[in-house]
Amino acid sequence: MTKTAPCGLIPGLLLLVVGTVHADSIGVNFGTNNGIIAPTAMAGAAPFAQANFNNIQQFNATAFNLKDNNGTATTASLISQNSGYANIIITPAGADEILNSQCFIGDGTNNWSFTISGIPYAVYSLIVYDLASSGQEQGVNVGGTTFYSSSPTPVAFGYLDQNTATPFTYRQATSTVLASPTPNSDYVVFTGLTGDSQTVNMIGFSASPFSFVTATGFQIVAAPEPSVTALGALGLVSLVLLKRRRSADF
């Protein structure tokens, strides 16, 4: 006679012991003196929100060394940034409004870019925040892929409404079709990236109501890996289940 474990036991144990290490990340906020995110403040679209944003306060921030979400120095640098600067609003309320309220800009006919080098993660996602003027269409290109967005009204309720009681509204631009940008979107995500350097190309279109292209900040988020502790626990559970199964056979 052979006894087997209940069918729900093994999946339940697997869910119990398999976990992931919290992903490290590097966040950059383009802003000036009234656009500084405090080190302990959390900002960014879910599930990428983090603390310890790097506040870039000058134009052409060449070789600006970047720290991670733990406040630890990394090998990453913002090595070029060839654009101007603008306020979307002057007095933002809360960390997410600060992140999305001030921006680097470029002329819509002369597209601009910034480059990050020394990225310390083997596999990662790159999130670019690109809230702009109402209805403005623009593209964000990384590694040959371009996502197209059409901005919401930036001062509408739930955006830069200068009210800390209303959470900021994030909507991801997922369209790769120039003629149909994702409406009311304010960030893009590139996943599965590798390599220690990436260039972000900001692309403007003459059809947009304004002739500049904006980026308010970005994040680099390491792909999470199974934790060593979880894998060890999984091995122990497997041994226990195997031993029980053998002892039940007779």
Buried (B, 14 or more C-beta within 10 A) or exposed (E): EEEEEEEEEBEEBBEEBBBEEEBBBBBBBBBEEEBBBEEEBBBBBEEBBBBBBBBBBEEEBEEBEBBBBEEEEBEBBBBBBBBEBBBBBEEBBBBBBBBBBBBBBBEBEEBBBBBBBBBBBEEBBBBBBBBBBBBBBBBBBBBEEBBBBBBBEBEEEEBBBBEEEBEBBBBBBEBEEEEEBBBBBBBBBBEEBEEEEBBBBBBBBEEBEBBBBBBBBBBBBBBEEEBEEBEEBBEEBBEEBEEEEEEEEE
